[in-house]
Every structure is written in structure tokens, then in C-alpha cells.
């Protein structure tokens, strides 16, 4: 707790604001189902797109369901799917990049060309093909988002690793007869951890937007469950009469992504920010 407090104090004002937004949505994702007044698919209002009231703090949606309850459940799917996919993409891409940079030669060339091929496939088309073939599911969405952002992480991690592999301390480790895993985990990876964390945050933001876009197209989390993008799509017809059901999920997506970006920017060294 002391370390976290010290970390928060070391951030700039914008970084603290971003950290607060990220922690708020993380708390909503973890505790949302227990804080939600109603179950996610319960029809609790005879009126549709009703306004905010004592019973329904954020009104009801196009089927008479509680917007607050669905927003809390939607935050869980958006945050955890994006975080899981970002971690999977970053760890996979970094592992391949370290292996390519250390081995070099045809291994590096083969992996680099494979990633170039994968990154050339449009993410929405890739998702559409897989969802049409296998049907939409949480595991498939996680896999789609992870595969989509592996090449981008690979490129960044490979560029960092290439610079580090050429340095003297890595050459000394090679001379000692250290293996690939030792060089990757003990010599190279610790020296690229801060750029890696910044890239992880960016992948998280990109995946949140990708998931929201897929859900808006009807390819994301399926009813009765929904993520934040699904909440916008399913209530779009009531923009004039039930704006809360549409505006609030959109604000949630915006604050989550902006907050993550502010934290990422605050992680840079002070001299870089200046």
C-alpha cells in the first residue's frame, strides 16, 4: 500500500486523474455484479427509455432493463476482456521478439515476415470471418483481440531487444555460455520493462476500442449480457427519448481509454514529458 501511495504521489496531476479513472472502472468491473440493483437481463420497468428516478438511478433501456445494472455488468466484460487480451498479446509478442532478437538469422527473418503478414489483415475483417465460422463467444473474442495486437507488440519489443542484444553486457553473457532463456529473462527483459508497460497500456486502450467497435457491429458479447459497446448499439434507436442509456456507456468508454492514456503518459520519465 505504501508503494502504491508513493507511486501515485510521483505522478503528475493528469496522471493522478487518469489513475483515478482507471481504478474507478476496475472497481466497477470487480464489484459491479454485487453492486448492481438488478440482474443483468431482468425486465424491471414497464416503460422503455424512462428517465432517472429513485428506483432506476440511470433510467431504463429499450426493453425496460435497469441501465445502471447493465452498465456495471458491461464494465466487467469490457475491462476484463481487454486486460486479458492485452496481457496475452504483449506476453506473446514480447516472447517471440526476444527469441527473434537473440537467435537472429533466419529465425528473426521468418518471425518478422510472419508478423508483417498478420498485421496486414484488417482487424474487423479478421474478426468477422472468425465469428462467422465459429460463432461469437468470450473465448473467441479474447483470442481475436490477442492475435490482432501481437504483431504490433512484436515490432516494438523486437526493436528494443535488438538495441539491447548488441550491448556489451549481453555479449559477456553469451561468452559465459548462457542460454537463450537466461539472456532473454535476466539480461534483456529487465532493461525494457518500462517501455513494455507503456506498450501494454496502449494495447489495452486499442483493444477496448476494438471490442466496442465489434460489439457495435453485433459481433461482440451476446445478449442478455453486454459490454459497453453493446449497450450503445442496442439503445441507439432511443437517442432522442432515452439518451442516458446511450450516452453513459459512451462516456464510460471515453473515460476508461482517456484515463489509461493519462497514466501511460505519466509513466514516462519527467525529462521526456518536459
C-alpha positions, 0 to 999 in steps of 0.5 A, a space after each residue: 500500500 505504501 508503494 502504491 501511495 508513493 507511486 501515485 504521489 510521483 505522478 503528475 496531476 493528469 496522471 493522478 486523474 487518469 489513475 483515478 479513472 482507471 481504478 474507478 472502472 476496475 472497481 466497477 468491473 470487480 464489484 459491479 455484479 454485487 453492486 448492481 440493483 438488478 440482474 443483468 437481463 431482468 425486465 424491471 420497468 414497464 416503460 422503455 427509455 424512462 428517465 432517472 428516478 429513485 428506483 432506476 438511478 440511470 433510467 431504463 433501456 429499450 426493453 425496460 432493463 435497469 441501465 445502471 445494472 447493465 452498465 456495471 455488468 458491461 464494465 466487467 466484460 469490457 475491462 476484463 476482456 481487454 486486460 486479458 487480451 492485452 496481457 496475452 498479446 504483449 506476453 506473446 509478442 514480447 516472447 517471440 521478439 526476444 527469441 527473434 532478437 537473440 537467435 537472429 538469422 533466419 529465425 528473426 527473418 521468418 518471425 518478422 515476415 510472419 508478423 508483417 503478414 498478420 498485421 496486414 489483415 484488417 482487424 474487423 475483417 479478421 474478426 468477422 470471418 472468425 465469428 462467422 465460422 465459429 460463432 461469437 463467444 468470450 473465448 473467441 473474442 479474447 483470442 481475436 483481440 490477442 492475435 490482432 495486437 501481437 504483431 504490433 507488440 512484436 515490432 516494438 519489443 523486437 526493436 528494443 531487444 535488438 538495441 539491447 542484444 548488441 550491448 556489451 553486457 549481453 555479449 559477456 553473457 553469451 561468452 559465459 555460455 548462457 542460454 537463450 532463456 537466461 539472456 532473454 529473462 535476466 539480461 534483456 527483459 529487465 532493461 525494457 520493462 518500462 517501455 513494455 508497460 507503456 506498450 501494454 497500456 496502449 494495447 489495452 486502450 486499442 483493444 477496448 476500442 476494438 471490442 466496442 467497435 465489434 460489439 457495435 457491429 453485433 459481433 461482440 458479447 451476446 445478449 442478455 449480457 453486454 459490454 459497453 459497446 453493446 449497450 450503445 448499439 442496442 439503445 441507439 434507436 432511443 437517442 432522442 427519448 432515452 439518451 442516458 442509456 446511450 450516452 453513459 456507456 459512451 462516456 464510460 468508454 471515453 473515460 476508461 481509454 482517456 484515463 489509461 492514456 493519462 497514466 501511460 503518459 505519466 509513466 514516462 520519465 519527467 525529462 521526456 514529458 518536459 
